[in-house]
Amino acid sequence: TEIYTLSLHDALPISAMDQMLLDSLAEAVGPAHVLSDPALRAGYERDWTGRWRGDALAVVRPGDTRQVAGVVRACAQAGAAVVTQGGNTGLVGGGVPRAAHDGAPAQIVLSTTRLKAIGPVDTGTGQLAAGSGVTLADARRAARRARLDLALDLAARDSATLGGLAACDAGGLRALRHGTARRQLAGLEAVLADGTVVESRMNGLVKDTAGYDLGALLVGSEGTLGVITAVRWSLAPRRDARAVALVGFDEIEQAVGLVRALRPALPSLEVCELMERAGVELVCSHLRIEPNFPLTPISVLVECAASSGDPLDELAEGLDAAGAADRAVTAADAAGRERLLEIREAHAEAINAQGVPLKFDVGVPLDELSEFFDRVGDLVRTHSPGARPVTFGHLGDGNLHVNVLGVGGPDIEALEDAVLGLVAECGGTVSAEHGIGVHKVRHLTLTRSAGELAAMWAVKRALDPAGILNPGAGLPVE
């Protein structure tokens, strides 16, 4: 389902006030990095799913923190909105401008793609300082050259940026062992709404409890409290010895039982991913491969990682103790491991190849996971009889990605209300790692109390009193 909107900046002449803002931005970053031509803006105004798009007066690409501060100050003086964008891999519309309408302030997309500096790895503290525009893949390569590793990992690693990962508090495949971005960030630099530059724990100190942790406040704020310009990332030991198994079950409750049994028994457990048969078949068809394992209603992909030795024996013992050894297919070599991992990782690609899906990124407590999983498919088919749900996700932390193909028009909002209402009924969250963006603003009240929302708005007003930072995203209308 694609949403097409009229670009007012294409149709109308630029006002004198807008031209003054463009001149100020050019002075701050250089004319070559202020993109006002519609053809040059287009790739920044639309997200990769095609569902979210809007209208920017210009795309601005600052090259350092000083230039970011100049851009934000110019926008604050002009009353223009600032939408920060990293790799534009978001899924909830928070990284692209809003659709223009009469009376709305000009919108500037602040692209962090030139903030690519990578500092030396501090092997003493196990930390890496880098610009917010550095991609996850590049940062991980730098860490691995120093015999360490950046533990956060996800399929969009080649385009997703460190600043974007922090702004959305991304999790990914290995959050089971290493936590989300919030837990892995040691420090953060940002520009506030008035152009003030703040540094929080960027000095490399492992212990620093002087005052509020402003960096932690900005993690997960989705560009609504400040523009993240640099991060200091805590690294993990490099663990190249890996073992992978695929375990088949008939029911989701058996899969939940497996993760409960394995987590305390396997210190090396790093990945525990859930897939259903429909998704596995779709991926195998998309990749044009024949599955070399039994197709079961539920599959759980398990990976263990160690710095040395072979964790395969530990994994086999854990599966045996959990009573799942006879249900498991274990990869015999590196090629086999990569093939099993690819089946899980290619889920999003295979689903998107069928058309733009309606995506739900939700978190449900393990105690309620079985009920949610069993009910959500029926719920989708009841509201949209022609729709096809495909669910997969991170079993170890209760994070499920419910993708619905073949739904559109008026069915979308009703289905969103129903699915996210079920999430709330099960005591979950409407967003586990993708953020709220503009997509889930109206559903935030399902899993956040009035007191929590009031506190969030108090913080927003304090740091961004004019409301210029990513307006319309992250928080419902007050």
C-alpha positions, 0 to 999 in steps of 0.5 A: 500500500503506497501513500502518494501526497502532493508536494507543495514545495514542488507546486508553489514558489519558495517564499522569501522566508524559506529562501532566507532559511536556505541561505542560512543553511548554505552558510552553515554547511556549504551550498553543495550540501543543501539539496532543494531540487525535488529530484535530489530530495526524493530519496530522502522524502520517502522511506524504503517501504514506500508507505511513508513519504512527505515534503521537505524544503531541503535536505541538509548534510552537515559534515561535523557537529559544529555544522549540525548545531548551525543547521539546528540554530537556523531552523530554530530561528526560522521556526522550521521543523528538523527531521533527522535521518540516518540510513533511512531504514526505519519502518514507522515513518519517523525518519522522513518528513510529514506530508505538507499542508497549508500553514505547516512550517517548512521541514528540513531533513537533516541527514547524518550520512556525512558524520562518518568519523570512526575513532580508534578502538579503546581496547582498555575500556572496550569502547569505540567512538564514532560519528552518528552516520557510521553504518553498523557494518563499518563500525563492526568491521572496525571493532573486529579489527581490534579483536573485539565486536559490536554485538548489536546486529540486524539485517540492515547493517550495511545502511543502518547508522549508529545514530539511528540505532541509538535513536530507536533503541534498536535490538536485533538478533543478539539482544538476547545476550547483549541487550538493545542499543541502550545497554550497549551505549557508553556515551553520546553527543547531541545537539539540542533544539536551540543548537546547544551541544551536549556530551554525555559520558563521551570521555571513556570513563566506565564509571561516571555518576555526576548528574543526570545521564542525558545520553540515556534520555536521548536513546529511544527518543527518535529525534524528538529531543535532540540530534545525535551526532556521535556515540561511544559504543561498548564492545563485546569480546569477539566470539568466532566459535559458533554452533547453530541448530534448528529445532522443530515444534508443533506448538508455540508453547513448546518453543517458549519452554525451550528458551526457558530451559536453554537460557540458564543452561547455556552461557554461550546462548546468543540467538534464539529466533522464532519462525512459523512454517509459512515464513520458512516456506516463503523464504525457501521459495524466495531464495530458491533452495530446498529445506534440508530439515523437516518443515514443522509448524514452529521452528526455533533457530538457536545459536551459541557463540564462544571466544574459543573451542567449539560450543557445539557440544554445549549446545547438544547437551543443552538441547538434550537436557531440554528434551529437544535433541530429537527435534533438532537439526544441527549445522555440521560446518560453517556453510550449514550454519550460514544457510540456517541463519540466512533462512531467518535473516531473509524473512523480511526480504522474502516478505517484502518481495510479495508486496508492501506488508503491514508490519507490527513490531511488538513485545509480549511477555513470555508467559503470554506469548503462546496466547498472543501467537495463537490468537493473532493469526485468527484476528488478522483473518477475521478482519481481513479474510484475504490477508496473509499473516507471517510472524517471526521474531526474537523468541528470547526477548518476546519480540515478534514481527507480525507481517500482514500481506494483502491488506489495504485501504480502510482495513488497515486502521481497523486491523492495527487497532485489533492487533495492538489491542491484543498486544495490550491485553497480553501485557505487551508493548506496541513497539519493541525495537522499531520505535513509535514514529508517526505510525504508532502515535495513536496507539502509544496510550495502549501501553503507556499510562497518562502519568507516563505520557505527561512526564514524557511531554514535560521532558519534550517541552523542557528540551524542545519548547518550540516543538521543532524536533521531529514534530508529530513523531514519538508522542501523541498530540498533548 
